C-alpha cells in the first residue's frame, strides 16, 4: 500500500519530504520536477513512495552523504534513459513492420507464403 507523502517548500527551493505515518524517517533535500529557469529551480511535484522505499532512500542518502534529490537523480536517470531508448527502438520496429506489411500487400504476399519464400531465396543465394 502506498502512503501519500507531503512536501513543505523551503526558501532554498528544496522540499522536505514527510509522511503522516510517525514511523517514517523524514527525508530532506528532495526536489522533484523540471528545471524551469536554467538555474536549477525545480517545479515541485507530489509523489507517493512505499514506506520501506522511503526509509531506504533516506538511509542510503545519509550513508553516501548525499541529498535525497541527488540520490533520486542518480538512481532514476539511467533506467529512464534505457526506457527512452527502448521506446525509440520499439517505434523503429513498428515502422519497419508497417513498411514490410505494406510491401507484402503490394506484392500479394500472404503470411503463409513467408516460409516458402525464405527457403526459396536462401536456396537461390546459397554458395554465392
N, C-alpha and C positions, 0 to 999 in steps of 0.2 A: 504494500500500500504506500502511495506517495503522500508525503506531507507537504502542504504549501509552505513555502519559505517566504519570509517577509524581508524587505530591504529598507534600510534607512540611509538616505543620502548624506554623505559627509561633505564638508566645504571643499575638500581637495578633489572631489569628483569620484571618490571611491565609495563603494557601497558596503554597508555592514550587513552581513547575512545572518539571520536568526530565525528560529522556529518557535512556535508556541509550545512545543514539547520541551519541558525543562531538562530532559536528559540529553538534548542535543548540545554539542560543543559549538559555540559561535565561531564562525569563520569571518575574518575581516579582510578587506582589501580586494574584494571581488567586484570587478566592473564587467558587465556584460553588455554587448550591443555592438554598434559600429562606430568607427571613427568619423565624426561629423565635420570637424573643423581643421583636420590635418595636424592638430597639436595634441592629440592623444585623448581628447574629450570623448566620452562614451555615452551613448544613449542607454539609460537603464532599461533592463528587461527583467521580467519575472520568470523564474524557472522553478521547477519542483524536483527535488532530489530525494532518493530513498534515504532514510536516516543513516543507515550504515555507510552509504556512499558519502554523505555529507561529513560524517566523522572521519572517514579515510582521507578525504581531501584536506580537512583541517590538520590532521596529524602529519600527513606527508608534506604539506606546505611548510609546516613548522619545522619538521626534521630537515628539510632541504633549505631552510632559510629563505623561503620564497613567499610571496603573497598568493592567496588562492587564485587571484586573477592571472598571475604568471604561470602557475601550475595548470590552470584550465586551458590557457592558450597553448602551453607546451604539450599537453595531453590530447587536446581536441584537434589541433592543427593537422597533424599527419593523417589521422583517419578521415577527416573531412576532405583533405586533398586527394586521398586514394578514392574516396567516394565520387568526387568530381570527375576524376579520370575514368572511373568505371562507367559513369553515366554517359560521358562523351563517347567511350568505346561502344556502349550499347546503342547509342544513336547512329554511329557509323555502321554497325552491323545491321540495324534495321533499314538504313538507307540502302545498303548493299543488297539485302534480301528483297526489298521493293524493286530495285533495279533488275535483279535476277528474275523475279516473278514477271516483271513486265517483258523482259526479253523472251522468257519461255512462252508467254502468252502470244507474243508476236510471231514466234516460230512454230506455234502449235504444239509445244512440248507439254505433255501431261506428267504428273508425278510418277505414274507407273512406268514412264519411259526413261527415267533418270538412270537407274542401274544399268540398263541395257546400253544407253548412250555412253556412259562412263567406260564400260568394258570395251565397247567398240573403239572409242577414242584411244584407250590405252593400247589395244591390240595394234592399231594403225601406227602409233608412235613408239612402239617398243623397238629398241635397238637403234634408234636414231642417234 
